[in-house]
Amino acid sequence: MPLSIRRRLPQKAQAISPHRLAFSLSPMLAKLKERSLRQKLPASRDGFGLGNRQAKAPMVGIALPSVCTPDAETDPSPKDDDAAYENTTWCNRDLIPIPPDRRTYGVLSYLGYWTVAGSCLSAWSTGSTLLAFGLSPRQAIGAVVGGGVVTGLLAVACGWMGENHHIGFTVSSRFSWGMRGSYFPVILRIFTGSIWFGLQALWGGQATRVAIGALFPPGFAHLPNRFDPRTHLQTNDFIGLVVWLCLFVPGVLVKPEELQPAFVISFIFFCGSCFGLLIWALSLLHGPGEMFYEPGTTENASWDFLFGITAILGAWGGGTIGQSDWTRYASRKYAPLMSQMVASPVTISATAIIGIIVTSAARDIIQGEILWNPIHLLAAIQDYYESSIPARIAVFLASLGLIGSQLLVSIVMISISTGMDIAGLWPKYLNIVRGGYIMAVVGIATQPWHILATATKFLAVISGFGIFLAPATGIMLADYHLVRRRRLKLKDLYVGNGTSIYWFDHGFNWRALAAFIAGAWPLVPGLVATVNGYTSPSWVPWIRLYNLTFVVGLAIGSFVFWLLNLVFPVPGIGQDAPFLDESLDAAPDTRSAPEHQVEAQGMVKRVMSTFRCQREA
């Protein structure tokens, strides 16, 4: 033990209760804190109780070690100012377990999260698109309710590791796929997330186009198209997209833990748009219209009904598999549970049902094709009323709700999660913000205007997401809940060499790859047949299997992974360890103790923990 420490602590300090020793040291710490404040040296609050203590702890004089891979090359950016970790190939501020001072989400915050995630254009369009696909309105309502309930259950199961261990999808992939193998599911979700962002961005641009068209009629709304008709992109849509992206870019800079007020604002405006359209439709027809009571036009109603459920699961599959990206911010355990079980299915189902009713009524009012996209419906309403001032005001206000909803959905559901995945590819130099900007560029490059050209193509794409996301979800759930029994050695998730129990075979876990292939390959022929319109009898079994994409992929992936781990066990099963030492990671009880006494208690815990580390070394 260093002499400086021996002089300042009792001979048997390790046997003294931290609370007693903290009480004796608290007056001295209070003076030290007061002196540091006079010198304008802010006390560190990095969530781990460490910070840059080498220069601020004259009482101890110990160089506290940084966490993450100790022998990795480090880089100072991006990183907290007084962090207890170093940026490495596996670690940065956005990937570490969320420390207590950044866990700012309670029950109401998660309710707000799901009101944004469920009350959005995706829910409206997915439900109303099923009408254009051939389902009757009542069949479509049953499909969206069933899909919403299953989405809530999946969100609970996938969010558990975030509540318990405060890690996101990027890091949690490492214990299933291996430290190097985790790049595969991360890149997979980057790919699907980028495409999904492109769709949301184009919708946001179209909503912006409608708002501008309401302000400057009729020229902008019917602006001559300068693009090739084969591109399915209109000139005014492109202008609206550029304006919407100018609003999106600064929104990415907001930290995830500071987004709660925006949830409320977005929900209020979007609800105003939805209920405004609903009241307009019902007041003119005094009901949902004739289409609501018509039978479906599809030949295989049962299988297409299951396809509708799959479409809902595919649309929210990326959000459910990445639930830990948000549950890691929970201020207390089980805080996200109510929103996942209640708000998730209710908001998704309610928004989709409103979309189905309005779409059904609008066909009778406007006497045209099925307008499954509310943005196109708003433009049609302005033309229907010949750009009258009341109609333009109503269309403009409704468009604002859609614009705000698309901004929040793109940031909350896509940008943060996908940005975190991109940051996981190169954590030394990338963070969530930079990853979000990269995702935006890739998403626009996918040319989403081709995907939104027809309802059938839109459903095929979002259902196709399930082919890749369902097996990955099954692998993660089977590994965390069945194989490892929710016990993780967190510190090994940031060690990129053979000393980590998650290194497996040269950084890869072949069991996960085998389970993924087993869960995905039976669904690919059905996707090919659906996209290309193959209807011959030889394709029918594959199409029907594809209609159950998410259920089949998740079931096969989870079962095969569990079976392979039963036959070929992985090392480290049952091991459980925190990111830092338990005494450092635990937050002190501040309900009754004075602030300086609480900090003294934390300092004593850190000193005693360092003693144990030196003795073991």
C-alpha positions in Angstrom: 0.0 0.0 0.0 1.4 3.4 -0.9 2.7 5.4 2.1 0.5 8.4 1.4 -2.6 6.3 1.7 -1.4 4.5 4.8 -0.9 7.8 6.7 -4.5 9.0 5.9 -6.5 5.8 6.7 -6.8 3.6 9.8 -4.6 0.5 9.9 -7.6 -1.8 9.3 -9.5 0.5 7.0 -10.7 -2.5 4.9 -12.6 -3.8 7.8 -14.4 -0.5 8.7 -17.9 0.0 7.4 -17.9 2.5 4.5 -20.8 4.4 6.1 -18.8 4.9 9.4 -15.6 5.9 7.5 -17.7 8.2 5.3 -19.1 9.9 8.3 -15.7 10.6 9.7 -14.3 11.9 6.4 -17.3 13.9 5.3 -16.3 17.2 7.0 -12.9 17.1 5.3 -14.5 16.3 1.9 -16.9 19.2 2.3 -14.0 21.6 2.8 -12.2 20.2 -0.2 -15.3 20.6 -2.3 -15.8 24.2 -1.2 -12.2 24.9 -2.0 -12.6 23.3 -5.5 -15.7 25.4 -6.1 -13.8 28.6 -5.2 -11.1 27.5 -7.7 -13.8 26.9 -10.3 -13.0 23.2 -10.6 -16.4 21.5 -11.2 -16.9 18.2 -9.4 -17.2 15.2 -11.8 -20.5 13.5 -12.3 -19.9 10.8 -14.9 -22.4 8.4 -13.5 -19.7 6.0 -12.3 -18.5 8.1 -9.4 -15.0 8.3 -11.0 -14.4 11.1 -13.5 -10.9 12.6 -13.7 -9.9 11.9 -10.1 -6.2 11.9 -10.7 -6.1 15.7 -10.6 -8.9 16.3 -8.1 -8.3 13.8 -5.2 -5.4 15.0 -3.1 -6.6 12.8 -0.2 -6.1 9.6 -2.1 -3.4 10.0 -4.8 -4.3 6.9 -6.7 -4.4 6.7 -10.5 -7.7 5.0 -11.1 -7.8 2.7 -14.1 -9.9 3.4 -17.2 -12.3 0.7 -18.4 -12.8 -1.0 -21.8 -10.0 -2.8 -23.5 -6.9 -1.8 -21.6 -4.3 -2.6 -24.3 -6.3 -1.0 -27.2 -5.3 2.1 -29.0 -7.3 5.0 -27.8 -8.5 8.3 -29.2 -9.9 11.3 -27.3 -13.0 11.9 -29.5 -16.0 11.6 -29.0 -15.8 11.1 -25.2 -17.1 12.6 -22.0 -14.9 15.3 -20.5 -14.3 13.5 -17.2 -14.9 9.9 -18.3 -13.8 6.7 -16.5 -13.3 4.9 -19.9 -11.3 5.3 -23.0 -12.5 5.3 -26.6 -11.5 2.0 -28.2 -12.5 -0.3 -31.0 -15.3 -1.5 -28.7 -16.2 1.4 -26.5 -17.3 5.0 -26.4 -19.9 7.2 -24.5 -22.8 5.9 -26.6 -22.0 2.2 -26.1 -21.2 2.0 -22.3 -23.9 0.9 -19.9 -25.9 4.0 -19.2 -24.8 5.4 -15.8 -27.3 6.4 -13.2 -27.2 10.2 -13.9 -28.3 9.6 -17.5 -31.2 7.3 -16.7 -33.9 9.9 -17.1 -36.8 7.9 -18.5 -39.7 7.1 -16.2 -43.2 5.6 -16.9 -44.6 8.7 -18.5 -41.5 9.1 -20.7 -41.9 5.7 -22.1 -45.6 6.3 -22.7 -44.5 9.4 -24.6 -42.0 7.2 -26.6 -44.7 4.8 -27.7 -47.2 7.5 -28.5 -44.6 8.8 -31.0 -43.7 5.3 -32.2 -47.3 4.1 -32.6 -49.1 7.3 -33.6 -47.4 7.9 -36.9 -47.8 7.7 -40.6 -46.4 4.2 -40.7 -49.3 2.9 -38.6 -51.9 4.9 -40.6 -50.5 3.8 -43.9 -49.9 0.1 -43.0 -53.6 -0.3 -41.9 -55.1 1.6 -44.9 -52.7 -0.1 -47.3 -54.3 -3.4 -46.4 -57.5 -2.1 -48.0 -55.7 -1.5 -51.2 -54.1 -4.9 -50.9 -57.6 -6.5 -50.9 -58.6 -7.0 -47.3 -61.9 -5.7 -46.1 -61.8 -2.9 -43.5 -62.9 -5.2 -40.7 -60.2 -7.8 -41.6 -57.6 -5.0 -41.8 -58.6 -3.9 -38.3 -58.2 -7.4 -36.9 -54.8 -7.7 -38.5 -53.5 -4.4 -37.1 -54.8 -5.2 -33.6 -53.2 -8.6 -33.6 -50.0 -7.2 -34.9 -50.0 -4.4 -32.3 -50.4 -6.9 -29.4 -47.6 -9.1 -30.7 -45.4 -6.0 -31.1 -46.0 -5.1 -27.5 -45.0 -8.6 -26.3 -41.9 -8.6 -28.4 -41.0 -5.1 -27.1 -41.1 -6.4 -23.5 -38.9 -9.4 -24.2 -36.4 -7.4 -26.3 -36.2 -4.5 -23.8 -35.4 -6.6 -20.8 -31.7 -6.5 -21.2 -31.8 -2.7 -21.4 -33.8 -2.5 -18.1 -31.4 -4.9 -16.3 -28.0 -4.2 -17.8 -28.5 -0.7 -19.4 -26.9 -1.8 -22.7 -28.2 -1.3 -26.2 -28.6 -3.6 -29.2 -25.2 -2.9 -30.6 -23.4 -4.2 -27.5 -26.0 -6.9 -26.7 -25.3 -8.5 -30.1 -21.8 -9.3 -28.9 -22.8 -12.0 -26.4 -24.8 -13.8 -29.1 -22.7 -13.4 -32.2 -19.2 -12.8 -30.8 -17.2 -9.6 -30.6 -16.4 -9.7 -34.3 -19.5 -11.6 -35.4 -21.7 -8.9 -33.9 -20.9 -6.7 -36.9 -23.3 -8.8 -39.0 -26.6 -8.1 -37.1 -25.4 -4.5 -36.6 -24.9 -4.0 -40.4 -28.2 -5.8 -41.0 -30.1 -3.4 -38.8 -28.2 -0.4 -40.4 -29.4 -1.6 -43.8 -33.0 -2.0 -42.8 -32.9 1.2 -40.6 -31.5 3.2 -43.5 -34.2 2.0 -45.9 -36.9 2.7 -43.3 -35.5 6.2 -42.7 -35.6 6.9 -46.5 -39.4 6.0 -46.4 -40.0 8.2 -43.4 -38.0 11.1 -44.9 -39.9 11.0 -48.1 -43.2 11.1 -46.2 -41.9 14.0 -44.3 -40.9 15.7 -47.5 -44.3 15.1 -49.0 -46.0 16.5 -45.9 -43.8 19.5 -46.2 -44.8 19.8 -49.9 -48.5 19.8 -48.9 -48.0 22.5 -46.3 -46.1 24.7 -48.7 -48.8 24.0 -51.3 -51.5 25.2 -48.9 -49.6 28.5 -48.4 -48.9 29.1 -52.1 -51.8 27.6 -54.1 -52.2 26.5 -56.8 -48.8 26.8 -58.4 -46.6 24.8 -56.0 -49.2 22.0 -55.5 -49.3 21.4 -59.2 -45.7 22.3 -60.1 -44.6 20.8 -63.4 -42.4 17.8 -62.9 -38.8 18.1 -64.1 -37.8 14.5 -63.3 -38.2 11.4 -65.5 -41.7 9.9 -64.8 -40.0 6.5 -64.4 -38.4 7.7 -61.2 -41.7 8.2 -59.4 -40.3 11.4 -57.9 -42.1 14.8 -58.3 -40.2 18.1 -58.3 -42.3 19.5 -55.5 -41.8 16.4 -53.5 -38.0 16.8 -53.9 -38.2 20.4 -52.7 -40.3 19.4 -49.7 -37.8 16.7 -48.9 -34.9 19.2 -48.9 -36.8 21.5 -46.6 -37.7 18.6 -44.2 -34.1 17.4 -44.1 -33.1 20.9 -43.0 -35.4 20.5 -40.0 -34.1 16.9 -39.4 -30.4 17.8 -39.3 -30.4 19.9 -36.1 -32.9 17.6 -34.4 -30.3 14.8 -34.5 -28.1 16.8 -32.1 -30.6 16.5 -29.2 -29.5 13.9 -26.7 -31.8 10.9 -26.3 -32.2 11.6 -22.6 -33.6 15.1 -23.4 -36.3 14.2 -25.9 -39.3 13.7 -23.6 -40.8 17.2 -24.1 -40.8 16.7 -27.8 -42.8 13.4 -27.4 -45.7 15.3 -25.9 -45.7 18.1 -28.5 -45.5 15.7 -31.5 -48.3 13.5 -30.1 -50.6 16.5 -29.6 -50.1 17.8 -33.1 -50.4 14.4 -34.7 -53.6 13.5 -32.8 -55.0 16.8 -34.0 -54.3 15.8 -37.6 -55.8 12.3 -37.2 -58.9 13.3 -35.4 -59.4 16.3 -37.7 -59.5 14.0 -40.7 -61.7 11.5 -38.8 -64.2 14.2 -37.9 -64.2 15.5 -41.4 -64.9 12.1 -42.9 -67.6 11.0 -40.5 -69.4 14.3 -40.5 -69.9 14.3 -44.3 -71.1 10.7 -44.5 -72.5 10.2 -41.0 -70.5 7.0 -41.0 -67.4 5.2 -42.3 -68.8 4.9 -45.9 -70.0 2.0 -48.0 -66.5 0.5 -48.4 -66.3 -0.3 -44.7 -69.0 -2.9 -45.1 -67.9 -4.4 -48.3 -66.2 -7.8 -48.4 -62.5 -8.1 -49.2 -61.4 -8.7 -52.8 -58.5 -11.1 -52.0 -58.8 -14.8 -52.9 -57.1 -16.2 -49.8 -58.5 -14.1 -47.0 -57.0 -16.1 -44.2 -53.4 -16.1 -45.5 -53.6 -12.5 -46.5 -54.9 -11.7 -43.0 -51.7 -13.3 -41.6 -49.8 -11.3 -44.1 -51.3 -8.1 -42.6 -50.1 -9.2 -39.2 -46.6 -9.8 -40.7 -46.6 -6.4 -42.2 -47.2 -4.8 -38.8 -44.5 -6.9 -37.2 -42.1 -6.1 -40.1 -42.8 -2.3 -39.8 -42.0 -2.3 -36.1 -39.5 -5.2 -36.1 -36.5 -2.8 -36.1 -38.0 -0.9 -33.2 -38.7 -4.1 -31.1 -35.4 -5.7 -31.6 -33.7 -2.5 -30.6 -35.9 -1.8 -27.6 -32.9 -2.0 -25.3 -31.6 1.1 -27.0 -34.3 3.0 -25.1 -35.0 0.8 -22.0 -31.4 1.3 -21.0 -32.4 4.9 -20.1 -35.0 3.6 -17.5 -34.7 5.4 -14.2 -36.0 2.3 -12.4 -36.7 -1.3 -13.3 -40.0 -2.1 -15.0 -40.6 1.6 -15.9 -41.0 0.7 -19.7 -43.3 -2.3 -19.0 -46.7 -0.4 -19.0 -45.9 1.5 -22.2 -44.8 -1.7 -24.0 -47.8 -3.7 -22.9 -50.5 -1.1 -23.2 -49.4 2.0 -25.1 -47.7 0.1 -27.9 -50.7 -2.0 -29.1 -53.2 0.8 -28.3 -51.4 3.5 -30.3 -50.6 1.3 -33.2 -54.1 -0.1 -33.4 -55.9 3.2 -32.8 -53.9 5.0 -35.5 -54.3 2.2 -38.0 -58.1 2.0 -37.3 -58.5 5.7 -37.8 -56.6 5.4 -41.1 -58.8 2.5 -42.2 -62.1 4.4 -41.4 -60.9 7.7 -43.1 -59.6 5.8 -46.1 -62.9 4.0 -46.5 -65.0 7.2 -46.2 -62.7 9.3 -48.4 -63.3 6.9 -51.3 -67.0 7.8 -51.2 -66.4 11.5 -50.7 -63.8 12.2 -53.3 -65.0 9.5 -55.7 -61.6 8.2 -56.7 -59.0 5.6 -55.9 -58.2 4.4 -52.4 -56.0 7.1 -50.9 -54.1 5.0 -48.3 -51.5 7.7 -47.6 -52.9 10.6 -45.5 -50.5 13.0 -47.2 -52.1 12.3 -50.6 -55.5 12.6 -49.0 -54.8 16.1 -47.7 -53.7 17.2 -51.2 -56.9 15.7 -52.6 -59.0 17.5 -50.0 -57.5 20.9 -51.0 -58.3 20.1 -54.7 -61.8 18.9 -53.7 -62.6 22.2 -52.1 -60.8 24.2 -54.9 -58.1 25.6 -52.6 -60.6 27.6 -50.6 -59.2 29.5 -47.6 -60.8 27.3 -44.9 -59.6 24.2 -46.7 -56.1 25.6 -47.1 -55.9 26.5 -43.4 -57.1 23.0 -42.4 -54.7 21.3 -44.7 -51.8 23.4 -43.5 -52.4 22.7 -39.8 -52.9 19.0 -40.5 -49.7 18.9 -42.5 -47.8 20.4 -39.5 -48.9 17.5 -37.4 -47.6 15.0 -40.0 -44.3 16.9 -40.4 -43.6 16.9 -36.7 -44.5 13.3 -36.3 -42.2 12.3 -39.1 -39.3 14.3 -37.5 -39.8 12.6 -34.1 -40.2 9.1 -35.6 -37.1 9.5 -37.7 -35.1 10.7 -34.8 -36.5 8.5 -32.0 -37.2 5.2 -33.8 -34.5 5.2 -36.5 -31.7 7.8 -36.2 -30.7 7.1 -32.6 -30.8 3.3 -32.9 -29.2 3.1 -36.3 -26.7 5.9 -35.4 -25.7 3.8 -32.4 -25.2 0.8 -34.7 -23.0 2.8 -37.0 -21.1 4.1 -34.0 -20.5 0.5 -33.0 -18.6 -0.1 -36.2 -16.0 2.5 -35.4 -16.5 3.7 -31.8 -13.2 5.6 -31.6 -14.4 8.2 -34.2 -18.2 7.9 -34.5 -21.0 8.6 -32.1 -24.8 8.6 -32.4 -25.0 12.0 -34.1 -22.4 11.2 -36.7 -23.9 7.8 -37.3 -27.3 9.4 -37.7 -26.0 11.7 -40.5 -24.4 8.7 -42.3 -27.7 6.8 -42.0 -29.6 9.8 -43.5 -27.3 9.9 -46.6 -27.6 6.1 -47.1 -31.4 6.3 -46.6 -31.9 8.9 -49.3 -29.5 7.0 -51.6 -31.9 4.0 -51.5 -34.4 6.1 -53.5 -37.5 5.5 -51.4 -39.8 7.0 -54.0 -39.6 3.7 -55.9 -40.7 1.8 -52.8 -43.7 4.0 -52.2 -44.9 3.9 -55.8 -47.6 1.3 -55.1 -49.3 -0.2 -52.0 -48.2 -3.8 -53.0 -44.5 -2.8 -53.3 -44.7 -0.9 -50.0 -46.2 -3.9 -48.1 -43.6 -6.3 -49.8 -40.7 -4.2 -48.6 -41.8 -3.7 -45.0 -42.8 -7.4 -44.7 -39.4 -8.3 -46.2 -37.7 -6.7 -43.3 -39.0 -9.5 -41.2 -37.0 -12.1 -43.1 -33.8 -10.7 -41.6 -35.0 -9.2 -38.4 -37.1 -12.2 -37.2 -34.3 -14.7 -37.0 -32.0 -12.1 -35.4 -34.7 -11.4 -32.8 -35.2 -15.1 -32.1 -31.4 -15.6 -31.6 -31.2 -12.7 -29.2 -34.2 -13.7 -27.1 -33.2 -17.4 -26.9 -29.6 -16.5 -25.9 -30.5 -13.9 -23.2 -33.6 -15.6 -21.7 -33.0 -19.3 -22.2 -29.3 -19.9 -22.6 -27.8 -17.3 -20.3 -30.8 -16.9 -18.0 -30.3 -13.1 -18.1 -26.8 -13.2 -16.6 -24.1 -11.3 -18.4 -20.5 -10.5 -17.7 -20.7 -6.9 -18.8 -17.0 -6.0 -18.7 -16.2 -8.7 -21.2 -18.5 -7.1 -23.8 -15.9 -4.4 -24.2 -12.8 -6.7 -24.4 -11.8 -7.5 -28.0 -9.4 -10.5 -27.4 -9.4 -14.1 -26.2 -9.7 -13.1 -22.5 -13.4 -12.2 -23.1 -15.9 -15.1 -22.7 -17.7 -13.6 -25.7 -14.7 -14.1 -28.0 -15.8 -17.6 -29.0 -13.9 -18.8 -32.1 -11.7 -15.9 -33.2 -14.4 -13.4 -32.3 -17.3 -15.3 -34.1 -20.1 -17.5 -32.7 -20.9 -19.9 -35.5 -24.1 -21.1 -33.7 -25.7 -17.7 -34.3 -24.9 -17.7 -38.0 -26.2 -21.2 -38.4 -29.5 -20.3 -36.6 -29.9 -17.2 -38.7 -29.5 -19.1 -42.0 -31.9 -21.7 -40.8 -34.5 -19.1 -39.9 -34.1 -16.9 -43.0 -33.7 -19.2 -46.0 -37.2 -20.8 -46.0 -38.7 -17.3 -46.4 -36.7 -16.0 -49.3 -38.6 -17.8 -52.1 -41.9 -16.4 -50.8 -40.4 -12.9 -51.0 -39.2 -13.4 -54.5 -42.7 -14.7 -55.6 -44.5 -11.8 -53.9 -42.3 -9.1 -55.4 -42.4 -10.5 -58.9 -46.1 -11.5 -58.8 -45.6 -15.3 -59.3 -49.0 -17.1 -58.8 -48.3 -20.6 -60.2 -49.3 -23.5 -57.9 -45.6 -24.3 -57.3 -45.1 -21.0 -55.6 -48.2 -21.0 -53.4 -46.6 -22.9 -50.4 -43.7 -20.5 -50.4 -46.0 -17.5 -50.5 -48.1 -18.8 -47.6 -44.9 -19.5 -45.6 -43.8 -16.0 -46.4 -47.1 -14.7 -45.0 -46.0 -15.9 -41.6 -42.5 -14.3 -42.0 -42.0 -12.9 -38.5 -43.5 -15.8 -36.6 -41.7 -18.5 -38.6 -38.3 -16.8 -38.7 -38.4 -16.0 -35.0 -39.5 -19.5 -34.0 -36.9 -21.3 -36.2 -34.1 -19.0 -35.3 -34.6 -19.2 -31.5 -35.1 -23.0 -31.5 -32.1 -23.8 -33.6 -29.9 -21.4 -31.6 -31.1 -23.0 -28.3 -30.5 -26.5 -29.6 -27.0 -25.7 -30.9 -26.1 -24.3 -27.5 -27.5 -27.4 -25.8 -25.3 -29.7 -28.0 -22.3 -27.4 -28.2 -22.2 -25.3 -25.0 -20.5 -21.9 -25.0 -18.0 -20.8 -22.3 -19.0 -18.5 -19.5 -22.6 -19.6 -19.1 -23.9 -18.3 -15.7 -21.2 -15.8 -15.2 -22.4 -12.4 -14.1 -20.3 -9.3 -13.6 -20.9 -5.5 -13.8 -19.2 -3.1 -16.2 -17.2 -1.7 -13.2 -16.7 -3.0 -9.7 -20.0 -3.3 -7.9 -18.9 -0.8 -5.3 -18.3 1.8 -8.0 -21.3 1.0 -10.1 -23.8 1.3 -7.2 -25.4 4.6 -6.7 -25.4 5.9 -3.1 -28.6 6.4 -1.2 -29.1 10.2 -1.2 -32.6 10.3 0.3 -31.5 11.4 3.7 -27.7 11.9 3.8 -26.1 15.3 3.3 -24.5 15.8 -0.1 -20.9 15.9 1.2 -21.5 12.8 3.3 -22.8 10.9 0.3 -19.7 11.9 -1.7 -17.5 10.8 1.1 -19.2 7.4 1.1 -18.6 7.1 -2.6 -14.9 8.1 -2.3 -14.3 5.5 0.4 -15.9 2.8 -1.7 -13.6 3.7 -4.6 -10.5 3.6 -2.4 -11.4 0.3 -0.9 -12.2 -1.1 -4.3 -8.8 0.0 -5.6 -7.1 -1.7 -2.6 -8.8 -5.0 -3.6 -7.6 -4.6 -7.2 -4.0 -3.9 -6.1 -4.1 -6.9 -3.7 -5.4 -9.2 -6.4 -2.7 -7.9 -8.8 
